[in-house]
Amino acid sequence: MNWDDLRVFLSIARSYTLGEAARSLGVSHPTVGRRLQALEQAVGQKLFQRSPEGLVLTEEGESVLALAEQMEESALAVSRRLSGSTGEISGHLRIASSDWFGAWALPALIARYTREHPAVTVDLLTGSRLADLAHREADVAFRVVPFDQPDIVQRRLTTVRFGVYSAPSLPAPEEGNGEGVTIFEDLATPTYPNPDWLRSRFPNARVAFRSNNRTAQARLAAEGEGLVLLPLSIGEKSPELRRITLSEEPPGRDLWIGYHADLRRLARLRAFLELAIEVLAD
């Protein structure tokens, strides 16, 4: 049985469509279809059936899913172990973070790292979805929530501090009622204390704009459309914004860095961790 066929099987089982599986594997749609057909012919069973939700596992497909996942984990473990055994500072380093952190906080760190280690190519992967380190979606990741997967080595780096900003053309708001005040809200972090904190300062303010993109929030605030709560990494690097002084500081968020234990001997990762701790840690 071909391992590439099983990789296709797992990708379809997780994405429910041939197209999504093809995109996740970096191959063409017809290739995915051919490999699935080859696997079904090899085992003599239909592994998927069509449904309104897409391609779902048949009973026979369910019976081989756990075994295929075990094979995948073994293959990934071999890959991690071999990757972590080299001491040469070269190759690719994949870093995962949120959009705003990758755009505003990491460029200076990455620039210094690539100057010191020119044989390393850095891949920066940003987005709201948390990267799966066990499945080698990234070598190292930054998060504002602790890692909960097994075999992840992690440490708290620092506290991300926030401030309230507006365009200089807006009059400084008075805390309290909030009548006539316009605020923005962040859709990416609904469980964080930050949105509640801003509303508590201006309980009757009008919410004019909501977004999961902090850069978009900063840009609209610069247009004079309202108050926005931003990480200092964005606000203090945006000369078109003015920081508003209030009676208390907004709550911060802990910043965590993590990597898989199998990569602890990977020289390019160790060099990056040392630099990240030097630059970012409290």
N, C-alpha and C positions, 0 to 999 in steps of 0.2 A: 504494500500500500504506500502511495506517494505522500510524503509529509506536506508538500505544497498543496495537494488536494485537500488534506485535512485542515490546513490553514484557511482555505477557501470555505470549507464547511463551517468552521467556527465563525468566520466573518459574516457569513450569511445568517447564521443562527443569532448573531448579536444585532444585526442591522435590518433583517427581514426583507431586504431587496438585493437583487444582483448589482444594481447600480451603486448603492451605498457600499456594498462589499468591495466592488472594483475600486472605488475611490479610496477606501481605507487601506487597500493593499497596493495601490499605485499601479494597477494593471487595467486592461481594457474590459469592458462589459462582456464581449464575446469570450474572452479568456476565462472569466469566472464561470460563464455558462458551460464551456467545454470541460473545465476541471470538475465541476459538479457532476456533469454527465458521466465523466470517467470514473469518479468515485462511486456513483450509484451503480454503474455497470460492474465495478470491481466487487462490490459487496452484494450485488444482486437484489437490492432493496431500494424503494423510493424513500429518501430521507427528508423531503420537504413536501408540503402541500400548499396550494394557494388558498388564501383567505382574504377577507376584507382588510385585515391588518398587514397583509403581505405574505411572504413565505414563512410558514411556521413548521416546526419539526413534526414529523410523523412519529408514531410510537417507536419505530425502528431507529429514527434519528435521535430520539430522546435516549435510547438505550446506549448509543455510542458517544453521546455528548460528554459525559464525565471522563471517559477514557481519552477522548481527543483533548480535553482540557488538561489532563495529566501529562500527555505527551507534549503539549505546548509549554507547560510549566517547566518540564525537564529541559526542553530545547532552550528556553529563555534563561534558565539557570546556568546552562553550559555557556551561553553567550555572555552573560554577566560575569561569570567566573573568568573566562578568557579575556574579556575586556579589562577586568580589574587586575590582571596579572602583569601588565606591561608598565615599565617605569619610564618610558620615553615620553617627553612632553610634546606630543604631536597628535594629529588626528582631529576628530570632531568632538565637540562638547555641546550637548543639547541642554538648554536651560529653559525652564517653564516658569511663567509668572502670569499675573493678571495683566490686562491691557495697559492700565495706567502705570503700573510699576515698571513694566518693561519699557514703556515710552519715556518716562520721566525720571525714574530712580536708577535704572541699570545702565544706561549708555555710558556714563563716566567710568563705572566699574569695568564694563566690558572693554572699553577703549584702552584702559590701563592694562587689563589682562592680555589683550591681543598685542599690545606693544611689548610686553615682557615675554610673551610666548608666541612669536610670529608663526610658528609651525602648526598652531592650533586654529581650526576654523570653528567659530561659534555659531550654533543654530539657536535663535531665540524664538520660542513658541509662546504666544500670548493668547489669552482667552479666559472666559469665565468658567469653563469646565476644568476641574482639577486633573492634572496629568497623572496617569497611572505609572508610578516608578517601577513597580514589579514587572510590568509588561514593556519596559524600556521605551515608554513614550517620551521620557526625558531622563537625563543623567542626574540632574539636580533641579530642585524646584523651590520657589519662594511662595509662601502662603501666609495669610493672616489667621489661619486656623491650624491647630496641631495636626500632624499626620496620624492616621489611625490604622494604616496597613502594617502587617507584621514585617519584620526585617528591615524597617526603615530607620536609619540613623538620623536624628534630628536635633536641633538646638534652637532656642529662642535667640534671635539676633538683637532686636531692638524694639522700641515702641514707635509705631507710625503715628505722628502727631498731626492734628487737623487745625484748620483755621477757617473763619468765615470771611468771605471776600465779596466785593462788588466792584463795579466800574467807578472810577474816581468821580464821575459826573453825578452819581446818585448821592443824595444827602445821607449822612450817617443816621442809621435807624436808632430809635430809642427802644430799649428792651421793655417788655411788658405786654401790653395789649396786642400790638402788632397790626392794628388797623392801618391800611394803606401800604403795608409792607408786602412785597412779593418775594417768595422763596422758591428754590428748586429742591427736588428730591432725587435720591439715588435709587434706581430700581435694582441694581446689582446686589445690594446688601440690605435686604429688608429686615433681617434679623439683627443687624448691628444697632447699637444705641444711637448712632449719629443722626438719622432722620428724626427720631423722637426727641433728641436733644435740641435740634434747631427749632422744632415746633414748640418745645417747652419755653424757648426764649421769646417766641412770637406766636402765641397760641391762636390769634385770629388772623394771621397772615394768609394771603392767597397763594396757593400752589400753582405756579404758572407753567412749570416745565418739569418733566420727569424723564430720566434717561439712565441706562446702565453704563454709559460711557462718560467718564469723568472729564476727558478732554473736551467733549461736546458741551458739558456743563460749564467748564471754564470759558470756552469761547462765547457762549451765549451770555454769560455774566459780563464778559468784557463789552458786550453790546449794550449794556445798561439795562438789562431786563430783570434783574433781581439779585437776591443774595444766594450764595452757594457755599456749601461746606466742602472743603477740598483738603487733601493731604498737603502738608507744607511743601512737599517735593514739587507739586504743581503750582500752588499759589505763589510761592516765593520766586519761582522762575518765570512768572508771567507778569512782565512790567505793566501790562495794560489793566491789571487788577490791583485793588487796594485792600489790605487786610483791615477788618473791622475789629476794634477792641470792645470786648464784652466783659461782663462781670465775672465770668468763669471760663476756663478753657474747655473746648470740646473734649469728649472722651477719646482716648487713643486706642490703637489696636496693636497687639503683639505681632511681630513679624517673625516667621519661622523659616528655616532652611532645612531641607532634607534630601537624602540620597539613599539608595539601596546598599545594604551592608556588603553585598558581593563586590561593590565597586570601590571599597575603601582603599585599595592599593593602586587605583588608577591615578597615575601621576598628574595628568592634566586636570582631573577633578580635585585632587588634593591641593594643587596650586591655586585653583579657583576658590576653594573653600577658605584657604588661608588669607587670600586677598579680600574676600567678601567679609570675613570676620574683622580684618584690619580696618576696612572702610566703613562698614555698616554697624558693627556690634557696639552696644553701649559700653 
